[in-house]
């Protein structure tokens, strides 16, 4: 079973991930959504919860569904990471199967 504290922790952790992925300080996020920096800090460390209105502001700003804030395994990818993946996909899109297999084997070796 999940506790109220775990819900607050997940919300805070994921808010921080999303904020950092956009390269924002707590002050910048607070200003954008109309909160105090201390409120953002309290939410991120799991000391405070938020209203549905504030949650809606976060969802709209970060362009995510509300569930993203409660998922204990949520991973937000930075814009740089997304751009790199698009570039890699583009580079690989014209490769034949033999070349793709070579690149695949290189990546598998690098992951170990």
MDAnalysis code that builds the backbone (N, CA, C; Angstrom):
import MDAnalysis as mda
import numpy as np

u = mda.Universe.empty(336, n_residues=112, atom_resindex=np.repeat(np.arange(112), 3), trajectory=True)
u.add_TopologyAttr("name", ["N", "CA", "C"] * 112)
u.add_TopologyAttr("resid", np.arange(1, 113))
u.add_TopologyAttr("resname", ["UNK", "UNK", "UNK", "UNK", "UNK", "UNK", "UNK", "UNK", "UNK", "UNK", "UNK", "UNK", "UNK", "UNK", "UNK", "UNK", "UNK", "UNK", "UNK", "UNK", "UNK", "UNK", "UNK", "UNK", "UNK", "UNK", "UNK", "UNK", "UNK", "UNK", "UNK", "UNK", "UNK", "UNK", "UNK", "UNK", "UNK", "UNK", "UNK", "UNK", "UNK", "UNK", "UNK", "UNK", "UNK", "UNK", "UNK", "UNK", "UNK", "UNK", "UNK", "UNK", "UNK", "UNK", "UNK", "UNK", "UNK", "UNK", "UNK", "UNK", "UNK", "UNK", "UNK", "UNK", "UNK", "UNK", "UNK", "UNK", "UNK", "UNK", "UNK", "UNK", "UNK", "UNK", "UNK", "UNK", "UNK", "UNK", "UNK", "UNK", "UNK", "UNK", "UNK", "UNK", "UNK", "UNK", "UNK", "UNK", "UNK", "UNK", "UNK", "UNK", "UNK", "UNK", "UNK", "UNK", "UNK", "UNK", "UNK", "UNK", "UNK", "UNK", "UNK", "UNK", "UNK", "UNK", "UNK", "UNK", "UNK", "UNK", "UNK", "UNK"])
u.atoms.positions = np.array([
    [0.839, -1.186, 0.000],
    [0.000, 0.000, 0.000],
    [0.878, 1.242, 0.000],
    [0.374, 2.282, -0.605],
    [1.116, 3.539, -0.661],
    [0.609, 4.487, 0.422],
    [1.526, 5.206, 0.993],
    [1.157, 6.146, 2.048],
    [1.058, 7.568, 1.485],
    [0.434, 8.416, 2.248],
    [0.329, 9.825, 1.879],
    [1.717, 10.436, 1.731],
    [2.631, 10.033, 2.595],
    [3.992, 10.557, 2.529],
    [4.686, 10.154, 1.227],
    [4.477, 8.905, 0.790],
    [5.072, 8.450, -0.472],
    [4.521, 9.244, -1.656],
    [3.240, 9.574, -1.611],
    [2.639, 10.366, -2.681],
    [3.305, 11.741, -2.736],
    [3.486, 12.367, -1.576],
    [4.146, 13.675, -1.533],
    [5.593, 13.578, -2.015],
    [6.273, 12.505, -1.636],
    [7.662, 12.315, -2.062],
    [7.764, 12.157, -3.580],
    [6.872, 11.336, -4.158],
    [6.882, 11.138, -5.613],
    [6.593, 12.441, -6.341],
    [5.593, 13.171, -5.865],
    [5.248, 14.454, -6.475],
    [6.449, 15.388, -6.458],
    [7.087, 15.502, -5.307],
    [8.234, 16.397, -5.181],
    [9.411, 15.983, -6.041],
    [9.710, 14.700, -6.027],
    [10.833, 14.184, -6.815],
    [10.611, 14.437, -8.304],
    [9.397, 14.177, -8.778],
    [9.115, 14.342, -10.202],
    [9.013, 15.807, -10.600],
    [8.518, 16.644, -9.717],
    [8.506, 18.079, -9.991],
    [9.937, 18.577, -10.162],
    [10.807, 18.141, -9.287],
    [12.211, 18.553, -9.385],
    [12.851, 18.058, -10.677],
    [12.574, 16.809, -11.060],
    [13.115, 16.273, -12.313],
    [12.662, 17.111, -13.505],
    [11.381, 17.426, -13.531],
    [10.845, 18.218, -14.633],
    [11.442, 19.622, -14.644],
    [11.557, 20.215, -13.481],
    [12.128, 21.564, -13.381],
    [13.573, 21.577, -13.874],
    [14.365, 20.617, -13.415],
    [15.772, 20.556, -13.810],
    [15.941, 20.235, -15.293],
    [15.054, 19.392, -15.830],
    [15.128, 19.059, -17.255],
    [14.912, 20.298, -18.116],
    [14.151, 21.259, -17.611],
    [13.939, 22.523, -18.330],
    [14.999, 23.555, -17.977],
    [15.904, 23.202, -17.064],
    [16.973, 24.118, -16.687],
    [16.497, 25.304, -15.865],
    [15.457, 25.088, -15.066],
    [14.886, 26.174, -14.277],
    [15.318, 26.105, -12.824],
    [15.467, 27.268, -12.214],
    [15.668, 27.330, -10.768],
    [14.302, 27.248, -10.101],
    [14.307, 27.024, -8.802],
    [13.045, 27.030, -8.069],
    [12.371, 28.400, -8.179],
    [13.163, 29.452, -8.142],
    [12.618, 30.812, -8.267],
    [11.934, 31.017, -9.614],
    [12.573, 30.550, -10.684],
    [11.995, 30.718, -12.018],
    [10.679, 29.960, -12.144],
    [10.637, 28.725, -11.631],
    [9.402, 27.955, -11.693],
    [8.323, 28.623, -10.857],
    [8.687, 29.072, -9.661],
    [7.716, 29.720, -8.779],
    [7.108, 30.942, -9.452],
    [7.945, 31.728, -10.073],
    [7.461, 32.929, -10.759],
    [6.516, 32.571, -11.901],
    [6.840, 31.524, -12.624],
    [6.039, 31.103, -13.769],
    [4.647, 30.634, -13.358],
    [4.562, 29.888, -12.247],
    [3.267, 29.335, -11.841],
    [2.594, 30.134, -10.722],
    [3.207, 31.247, -10.319],
    [2.586, 32.114, -9.334],
    [2.685, 31.638, -7.904],
    [3.812, 31.033, -7.548],
    [4.040, 30.569, -6.177],
    [5.310, 31.206, -5.625],
    [5.541, 30.990, -4.355],
    [6.792, 31.418, -3.726],
    [7.842, 30.328, -3.914],
    [9.113, 30.717, -3.957],
    [10.192, 29.746, -4.103],
    [10.171, 28.748, -2.945],
    [9.865, 29.210, -1.751],
    [9.815, 28.335, -0.588],
    [8.735, 27.258, -0.750],
    [7.648, 27.601, -1.428],
    [6.581, 26.629, -1.669],
    [7.076, 25.533, -2.605],
    [7.765, 25.940, -3.665],
    [8.338, 24.951, -4.597],
    [9.305, 24.051, -3.841],
    [10.156, 24.637, -3.019],
    [11.113, 23.863, -2.237],
    [10.402, 22.867, -1.326],
    [9.367, 23.315, -0.642],
    [8.619, 22.430, 0.273],
    [7.952, 21.280, -0.465],
    [7.435, 21.549, -1.655],
    [6.811, 20.494, -2.455],
    [7.878, 19.495, -2.908],
    [9.015, 20.012, -3.395],
    [10.063, 19.137, -3.919],
    [10.648, 18.203, -2.867],
    [10.722, 18.644, -1.631],
    [11.292, 17.776, -0.595],
    [10.225, 16.940, 0.104],
    [8.976, 17.077, -0.317],
    [7.909, 16.251, 0.223],
    [7.331, 16.739, 1.533],
    [7.612, 17.991, 1.911],
    [7.052, 18.547, 3.149],
    [5.653, 19.108, 2.939],
    [5.336, 19.442, 1.684],
    [4.040, 20.057, 1.408],
    [3.394, 19.375, 0.217],
    [2.100, 19.432, 0.188],
    [1.332, 18.923, -0.935],
    [0.812, 20.136, -1.690],
    [0.082, 19.930, -2.740],
    [-0.398, 21.052, -3.531],
    [-1.868, 20.884, -3.868],
    [-2.486, 21.984, -4.190],
    [-3.898, 21.956, -4.585],
    [-4.028, 21.465, -6.016],
    [-5.234, 21.120, -6.379],
    [-5.473, 20.691, -7.760],
    [-5.222, 21.835, -8.742],
    [-5.442, 23.069, -8.312],
    [-5.180, 24.224, -9.187],
    [-3.689, 24.354, -9.488],
    [-2.871, 24.193, -8.457],
    [-1.423, 24.281, -8.658],
    [-0.940, 23.089, -9.471],
    [-1.469, 21.909, -9.198],
    [-1.103, 20.721, -9.974],
    [-1.444, 20.933, -11.447],
    [-2.614, 21.520, -11.711],
    [-2.996, 21.812, -13.099],
    [-2.008, 22.789, -13.736],
    [-1.545, 23.774, -12.966],
    [-0.545, 24.724, -13.490],
    [0.747, 24.004, -13.850],
    [1.181, 23.103, -12.970],
    [2.390, 22.322, -13.257],
    [2.201, 21.479, -14.519],
    [1.048, 20.802, -14.612],
    [0.773, 19.952, -15.777],
    [0.799, 20.767, -17.069],
    [0.151, 21.895, -17.051],
    [0.103, 22.739, -18.246],
    [1.476, 23.291, -18.599],
    [2.221, 23.718, -17.605],
    [3.542, 24.283, -17.868],
    [4.491, 23.230, -18.434],
    [4.513, 22.042, -17.817],
    [5.438, 20.994, -18.245],
    [4.877, 20.116, -19.362],
    [3.607, 20.330, -19.693],
    [2.938, 19.559, -20.745],
    [2.969, 18.061, -20.452],
    [2.550, 17.706, -19.227],
    [2.462, 16.303, -18.813],
    [1.098, 16.062, -18.189],
    [0.719, 14.803, -18.118],
    [-0.516, 14.402, -17.454],
    [-0.290, 14.401, -15.937],
    [-1.332, 14.569, -15.154],
    [-1.167, 14.569, -13.692],
    [-0.471, 13.321, -13.154],
    [-0.715, 12.177, -13.775],
    [-0.109, 10.937, -13.318],
    [1.407, 10.955, -13.338],
    [1.995, 11.794, -14.186],
    [3.459, 11.877, -14.258],
    [4.056, 12.282, -12.917],
    [3.320, 13.063, -12.150],
    [3.841, 13.532, -10.865],
    [3.796, 12.460, -9.782],
    [2.993, 11.441, -9.972],
    [2.813, 10.419, -8.946],
    [3.522, 9.114, -9.252],
    [4.062, 8.980, -10.440],
    [4.746, 7.769, -10.865],
    [6.109, 7.677, -10.172],
    [6.355, 6.653, -9.364],
    [7.634, 6.561, -8.665],
    [8.820, 6.322, -9.601],
    [8.555, 5.898, -10.833],
    [9.633, 5.611, -11.784],
    [9.662, 6.578, -12.957],
    [9.082, 7.749, -12.795],
    [8.998, 8.712, -13.897],
    [10.385, 9.227, -14.263],
    [10.644, 9.282, -15.548],
    [11.911, 9.804, -16.048],
    [11.599, 10.897, -17.059],
    [12.124, 12.075, -16.820],
    [11.952, 13.179, -17.764],
    [13.247, 13.333, -18.543],
    [13.114, 13.425, -19.836],
    [14.278, 13.579, -20.690],
    [14.458, 15.043, -21.041],
    [15.684, 15.521, -20.946],
    [15.976, 16.910, -21.263],
    [15.818, 17.144, -22.763],
    [15.715, 18.407, -23.126],
    [15.602, 18.755, -24.546],
    [16.851, 18.310, -25.307],
    [18.013, 18.447, -24.682],
    [19.255, 18.020, -25.333],
    [19.221, 16.527, -25.616],
    [18.754, 15.750, -24.634],
    [18.660, 14.301, -24.817],
    [17.688, 13.951, -25.931],
    [16.552, 14.633, -25.965],
    [15.568, 14.387, -27.027],
    [16.144, 14.730, -28.393],
    [16.881, 15.846, -28.469],
    [17.490, 16.248, -29.735],
    [18.545, 15.249, -30.192],
    [19.343, 14.743, -29.246],
    [20.352, 13.746, -29.604],
    [19.706, 12.467, -30.139],
    [18.637, 12.031, -29.491],
    [17.953, 10.826, -29.944],
    [17.368, 11.019, -31.342],
    [16.824, 12.186, -31.614],
    [16.288, 12.470, -32.946],
    [17.407, 12.448, -33.977],
    [18.549, 13.025, -33.622],
    [19.681, 13.051, -34.554],
    [20.204, 11.650, -34.836],
    [20.302, 10.848, -33.787],
    [20.761, 9.463, -33.967],
    [19.775, 8.695, -34.837],
    [18.497, 8.874, -34.564],
    [17.472, 8.198, -35.367],
    [17.596, 8.605, -36.835],
    [17.800, 9.890, -37.078],
    [17.942, 10.370, -38.456],
    [19.167, 9.746, -39.116],
    [20.285, 9.709, -38.398],
    [21.506, 9.132, -38.963],
    [21.348, 7.643, -39.281],
    [20.597, 6.948, -38.440],
    [20.418, 5.509, -38.642],
    [19.353, 5.170, -39.673],
    [18.495, 6.110, -39.984],
    [17.356, 5.819, -40.860],
    [17.762, 5.393, -42.270],
    [18.956, 5.749, -42.701],
    [19.398, 5.388, -44.054],
    [20.381, 4.226, -44.082],
    [20.572, 3.587, -42.935],
    [21.528, 2.474, -42.865],
    [20.880, 1.156, -43.283],
    [21.694, 0.292, -43.870],
    [21.210, -1.049, -44.196],
    [21.298, -1.923, -42.941],
    [20.774, -3.100, -43.026],
    [20.681, -3.998, -41.871],
    [22.052, -4.382, -41.325],
    [23.023, -4.558, -42.164],
    [24.368, -4.949, -41.712],
    [24.992, -3.820, -40.888],
    [24.854, -2.598, -41.361],
    [25.388, -1.447, -40.632],
    [24.647, -1.258, -39.310],
    [23.324, -1.419, -39.340],
    [22.544, -1.301, -38.112],
    [22.975, -2.324, -37.071],
    [23.229, -3.552, -37.513],
    [23.684, -4.586, -36.593],
    [25.053, -4.246, -36.001],
    [25.928, -3.650, -36.798],
    [27.248, -3.242, -36.294],
    [27.086, -2.173, -35.205],
    [26.275, -1.161, -35.495],
    [26.050, -0.098, -34.509],
    [25.389, -0.648, -33.252],
    [24.466, -1.541, -33.431],
    [23.796, -2.165, -32.286],
    [24.810, -2.880, -31.395],
    [25.685, -3.666, -32.007],
    [26.693, -4.405, -31.242],
    [27.664, -3.458, -30.525],
    [27.988, -2.351, -31.165],
    [28.866, -1.349, -30.526],
    [28.144, -0.777, -29.290],
    [26.897, -0.428, -29.440],
    [26.147, 0.148, -28.310],
    [26.019, -0.843, -27.166],
    [25.750, -2.100, -27.491],
    [25.650, -3.121, -26.449],
    [26.976, -3.256, -25.710],
    [28.067, -3.226, -26.428],
    [29.395, -3.338, -25.816],
    [29.667, -2.131, -24.921],
    [29.292, -0.944, -25.343],
    [29.527, 0.273, -24.554],
    [28.693, 0.310, -23.278],
    [27.530, -0.318, -23.289],
    [26.654, -0.320, -22.107],
    [27.187, -1.191, -20.988],
    [28.042, -2.136, -21.312],
    [28.537, -3.104, -20.296],
    [29.546, -2.489, -19.399],
])
